Each structure stands twice: as C-alpha cells, then as structure tokens.
Amino acid sequence: MSRDGLLSGLLIATLLAVGAGAWLLALRPALRVDASPLGSLPTQLGDWVAVDVPLDSTVESMLRADYNVQRAYEHPLGEMVWVYFGYYGTERGGRPEHTPTQCFRAHGWEVLEHRLVDAGSGLRLNEMIVSLDGDRQLVHYWFRSFRSTGLRGGLDQTMDRLLGRLLRGRADGSLVRVSTTLYDDEDVVSARSRLLPFARAFDQQLAEHWPRELSGAESETAQVAGSLR
C-alpha cells in the first residue's frame, strides 16, 4: 500500500472511531444532578466558622449554576475569608460562562496582578490581587470536576471534560473562589499564608461532598425505593 493510501486509511479509521464514540455518548441516558451532598457541606472548617451569604438574584441568574454556595468564614483571631462555589452538571457543560477575572472587572475592580500558584497537595490555582476604592483583595480560584481538581481553565478543563465524557459519560465541574482582605500593613506573602491552607482544606471538604449525577433510570429507581420506605 502506498504512503498516501495508508494515510487515507488512518484518517478514515480515525473519523469512524470519533463518530462511533459520539454515537455512543448520544445514546447514553441524560444525567440528573443530585446536589444534596452539598446541602450538608459543614459550616466549620478547622477553626474557621461560616455563615451563608445569599446571592443577589441578578448575579445568580447570570451565573446560571446548578448549585451555588456563598459564605463568609471567620477565624477566632478575627481574620475573614470569603468563599464562592458554583456547581455545573454535565448538561450545563461542567464549567461557568464567566470567570472571576471577568466578574471582578465587570463590577469595577481593577486586576493588579494575576499569576499561577502551586498550593501543594496537587492543588494548582490562579491568584489575583484586585482593588476597588482602596480595598485590596487577594483572590484564589480554580476549577474542580468529579475527576480531578486544580484545573486552572482553558485546556485543563477541555481535556478533563473530554475524558470524563468518554470514560464515565459525565463532565460535571465547578468554580471555586476564595478571597481575603489585604490590609494596609499586610504584604501578599502573609495573606497568602492564610489563604492557601484554607483553600486546600476547603477543596478536600468539597471532594467529600461532591454532587452525584444519576441517569434517568437510576433516578427513577431511587424515587421508587424512597417511596417504599
């Protein structure tokens, strides 16, 4: 067989494989989100104690998440950390339409710095310093899926979604954002030392309370079982 013939054969085989994979994915039953585990996400994280902060209805409709968590955590020493978590099921594409960088700028904040940070324990995240009317915040955000964490966006998320769909038929994911105030006499290193351990602990807590996705058949079975109890 000539080289051109071999290349043509490989191309046809690849197209057939991709088509077969897409067909199999299309035949899989639709998934339904069971976000009840997030409802039991503890309000205490080590020494930090949280209160839930309701989302503004306009912001909530813009984010279009399947489930939102927004909290203010306070440490006995008086330090504060603000948390936002948005979950997106497979049907929602597993990722938000708006990134924290876009959201901060849309609300008038100036992004002074943006870098990538290795938080340890397999957690990689984006770090921003933002400012508005003299208020400076240190912000860490990352993306988590049912498969992995420490996704920083773009190619990371795309590859994770593709593998999730092919291997498990699901591609749910989330945005996680934590932030703390940068006080006048405080440097970034000090604020980072407060925020990074918190981010690692909160990410682990999320892993233990990750939402489930059930197929239509599984959802009906669970409803029937519940009604018989």
N, C-alpha and C positions, 0 to 999 in steps of 0.2 A: 504494500500500500504506500502511495506517495505521501510526502510530508503534508501537503495540502489536504489530502483525503483524511489523514489521521487527525489533523486539527479540526476539520469539519465534523468528524465523528465525535470527538471530545466535546465540541460545542453543542451538538445535538443531544448528547447524553447529559450534559450539564443542564440544558434547558428542560429536558424531560424530568430530571431529578427535582429541579426547582418547582416545576409545575405540579409534580406529584406531591411534593411537600406542602404547597399552597392548598391543594385539593384536600389533603388530609386534615389540615388545620381548619379549613372551612367546614368540614363535616363534624368537627368536634362540637359538642353541645355548648351553648352560651354559659358563661360563668356568672354566678351571683355572689356579690360581696356579703360576707358575714363579718361586720366590723365590731361585733360585740366584745371581742378581747380588748379592743382599745378603750371601751367603756369602763374597764376595770384597771386602766393604767393608774398605778398608785400616785398619790399627790405628794408622797415623800420620796426623796432620792438622797440617801445618806442623811446628812444634816440639813439638807435643803427641804423646805416645805412650800408647797404651791397652792395658789388659788387660781381657779379658772377665770379667764377673761373672755367674755363673749366677743365674737367677731362682729364688726359692723355688717349689716345686711348687704350693703353695696359691695363691700370687699369680698364677702362670702360668695356672692353671685358672680363676681369677677373671677375668683379663684376656681370655681366650679369643681371642687374636690368632692370625693365621695364621703370623706370624713375629715373634720378639722379639729385640731387641739391647739388652744392658745392659753398659755399660762404665765404667771409671774411667780418665780421661785425666790424665796428669801432665806438667807443663811442667818444663824443666830448672831453672827458678827455684824449683821446689817447689810451685807452685800446682796445684790439683786441680779438675777439672770432671767431674761425673757425668752420664752420658747414658742415657736410655731411649728406645727407638724400638719402636713396635708397629705392625705392618702388618696391615691388614684388607682382604681381597679383596672383590670385588663381592658374592659370595654372603653375606659377613658384614656387608654394609651399608656397608662402607668407613669405619666410624667406631667408636671404642671405646664400651663401655657405661658406663665410669667415667672421669670427668675427673680431672686431677691435684688439683684443689681437693677433690673428694670423697675421693680416696685419702689425701691428707695428713691430712685431718680424721679419717678412719676409723682412722688409725694414731696418733692422739693429738697431731698437730701443730696448732698454732694459726696461722691465716692472719692475719697482722698487717696486711698491705696487699695490694691487688690493683688493678692498673692495666693499661692497654693501652700498648704501646710500639712505635714505628716503628724497626725495626732498620736500615733502609736497604736498598738493592738489592732493593726490592719485598717485603721480609720484614717482616710485622707479627706481633706476638706478644703473649701475655699474660705479665705479670710479677707474681710474688708474692714476698712476704717471709714466711717461715714460721719458727716457733720451737718447740722441744721441749727441755725440761730445760736451758735456757741455750744450746743450739745453735741458731744462726740460719743460714738458708739463703736465698740469692737464687735464685729459680726462674724460668726462661723456658720457656714451652711454646706450641706452635702445631700446626696440623694441615696436612698436605700430602696432595695427591691426585696422580693421574697427570697431571692437567691443570694444577694450579696449587699455589702454596704461600702461606704467610702467612694461612691460614684460621684465624680465631680462635674458631670454634664457632658453634652455632646456625644462623642464617640463612645465613651464609657457606657452611657445609657442605651445607645443604639445597639451595641453588641450584646449587652445584658438582656435587652428585650427580645432580640432575635433568638438567643439561646434559650431563654425562658419559654418562648412560644414553641420552639422545636422540641425541647426536652419534656416540658410539663404542660404545654398548652395554656400557659398563663404568663402574663407580663405586667403584673401589678407593681406599683412603685410609690415612692413618696419623696417629698421635700422635707428636710429637717433644717430648721434655722434656730440658732441660739445667739443671744447677744447680751452685752453688759455695758454699763456706762464707763467711759474713760474720764475719770475725774481730773481736775485741773493739775493736780500734783502727781498724777499717776502715769507711768510710762506703759507702753504697749506690752512689754515683757511681763510686767506684773499682772495686767488684766488677762493676758493670755494664759498665765499660770493658773488663773481662776477658772477660765472658760474651758480649757482643754480637758481637764479631768471630768468636769461636768458633762461635756459633750460625749466622752467615752462611756460614762455611766448611763446617760440617757439613751444612747444608741443601744446599749445592751438591754436596757429595760424595754425598748421598742421590740427588740428581737423576741423577747419573751411574751409579748402581747400583740404579735403581728396578726392582722386580719386574715380570715380564711376566705377562700373562694371555692364555692360549690357549683358543680354543674347543675343544670335544671333537674336532672333525675335525682341527684344527691339531695338537692334542696327539698324536693317533694317527699323523698323518703324520710328526711329529718322532720318535716312538718307532720307527717303521718305518725312517726314514732312519738313525737311530742304530744300529739292529741290522744294517744293511747295511754299515756302515763296517768 
